Amino acid sequence: MTKNEFELMWSTMHRECEKIGMAVISGHTGRYEGCDYPMIGGATVICIGAKDCYVTPTMARIGDSIIITKGAAVEAAGLFAVTFPQRVAERYGKQIADDAEKIFWQMSVVKDALTAIQVGIRDQGVTAMHDATECGIWGGLYEIAQASGVD
């Protein structure tokens, strides 16, 4: 990743965060010789809001309905498609590679979360949310059940 590409990435993140009143307060990025990834890093995001206006996985209850807003493997498909476009095209064809690349832009859960809370939160609606990136949908369901005390 070049310096200009890095600046574009972070300015885009900053602009998107500003749209919803959020700020990235910490992060780490790096480029390492011999590493083929465009960037290695992460960010910590903290939000400040009203004490009665948030939900956590511990608030899920037995009998709650589960709504899955995206398909399985969205993050994996999107990341592979933009990171290795030639490999995906060679293996599956250009049309599938192009379609998979569009999936990259579906990874954010911000729109899903803001839409979900419009019905209400806690006793009036949404009791928990989870971004099922690691371990997929099954892992997300397991983590919510575990956090809520369900065995």
PEWOPE-V851549 format. One line per field, one symbol per residue. ss: DSSP state (A for helix, B for strand, O for the rest). psi: psi as a letter, one per 40 degrees, with the letter a starting at -180 (. if undefined). burial: # if it has 16 or more other ideal C-beta (glycine too) atoms within 10 Angstrom, else .. A space follows every 10 residues. Layout:
# PEWOPE-V851549
ss: ???
psi: ???
burial: ???
This chain:
# PEWOPE-V851549
ss: OOAAAAAAAA AAAAAAAAAO OOOBBBBBBB OOOOOOOOOB BBBBBOOOOO OOOOOOAAAO OOOOOOOOOO OOOAAAAAAA AAAOAAAAAA AAOAAAAAAA AAAAAAOOOA AAAAAAAAAO BAAAOBOOOO OOOOOAAAAA AAAAAAAAOO O
psi: hidddddddd ddddddddde fiiheiihii hhheheidih aiihhhihai defiiideei iheiihhhei iifddddddd dddfdddddd deiddddddd ddddeedhed ddddddedei ibeebheiih hgdheadddd dddddddeeh .
burial: .......... .......... .#........ .......... .......... ....#.#.## .........# ...##.##.# ##.....##. ......#..# #.##.#..#. .#...#.... #....##### .#....#..# #.##...#.. .
